[in-house]
């Protein structure tokens, strides 16, 4: 399976979640490089307001993570703001969950 197909599957999974608050998914790292077919893993960042929503997303992505090399990073929104991770790692937004 290609990196782009795996990223689409991740986006579909996260996009279908019913979280308590907003949860955003981003991709970053070598899987974004369209020029190369070599990538060691797919770096995914999840930003959530509630820790429970991050755990829900991790559980929902477990099957994909068992099949493919997915490096999942989960941060609370306030942590991301302190680190400015999205900007510094040039993350690309994938999708958001639907809150209840």
C-alpha positions in Angstrom: 0.0 0.0 0.0 1.3 3.5 -0.8 1.9 6.2 1.8 -1.0 8.2 0.2 -3.4 5.3 0.5 -2.5 4.8 4.2 -2.8 8.5 4.9 -6.3 8.4 3.2 -7.3 5.5 5.5 -6.1 7.4 8.5 -8.0 10.5 7.5 -11.2 8.4 7.0 -10.8 6.8 10.4 -10.2 10.0 12.3 -12.9 11.9 10.3 -15.5 9.4 11.3 -14.8 9.6 15.0 -17.4 11.0 17.4 -15.3 12.8 19.9 -16.4 14.9 22.8 -14.4 17.9 21.6 -12.6 18.8 18.4 -9.7 16.6 17.3 -7.5 17.5 14.3 -5.2 15.1 12.4 -2.1 16.2 10.6 0.6 14.5 8.6 4.2 15.4 8.5 7.7 14.0 7.7 9.0 12.0 4.8 5.6 10.6 3.7 4.7 14.1 2.5 7.6 14.1 0.0 5.9 13.4 -3.3 9.4 13.1 -5.0 10.3 9.9 -3.1 8.8 6.5 -2.8 11.0 5.6 0.1 9.6 6.4 3.6 10.3 4.6 6.8 7.0 5.5 8.5 4.0 7.8 8.4 4.1 10.6 11.0 0.7 11.5 12.2 -0.1 14.3 14.7 -3.4 14.4 16.6 -4.3 17.6 18.4 -7.2 17.3 20.9 -8.8 19.3 23.6 -9.5 16.3 25.8 -7.1 13.4 26.6 -10.0 10.9 26.3 -10.5 11.9 22.7 -6.8 11.2 21.9 -7.2 7.8 23.5 -10.3 7.1 21.4 -8.4 8.0 18.3 -5.4 5.8 19.2 -7.7 2.9 19.8 -9.5 3.5 16.5 -6.2 3.6 14.6 -4.7 0.5 16.3 -5.6 -1.9 13.5 -3.9 0.4 10.9 -0.9 0.9 13.2 -0.5 -2.9 13.5 -0.4 -3.3 9.7 1.6 -0.2 8.7 4.5 1.8 10.2 2.5 4.7 11.6 4.2 7.0 14.1 1.4 8.6 16.1 2.0 11.7 18.2 -0.9 12.9 20.3 -0.9 16.4 22.0 -3.4 18.5 23.8 -4.0 21.8 22.0 -2.3 23.7 24.8 0.8 21.6 24.4 0.9 22.2 20.7 0.6 25.9 21.2 3.5 25.9 23.6 5.7 23.9 21.2 4.4 25.4 17.9 4.8 21.9 16.6 2.5 22.3 13.6 4.5 25.2 12.2 8.0 23.9 13.1 7.4 20.4 11.6 5.4 21.8 8.6 2.5 19.6 9.3 -0.3 19.3 6.8 -3.9 19.2 8.0 -5.8 16.0 7.1 -9.1 16.1 8.8 -11.1 16.8 12.0 -13.3 14.5 14.0 -16.9 15.3 14.6 -17.8 16.3 18.1 -21.0 15.1 19.7 
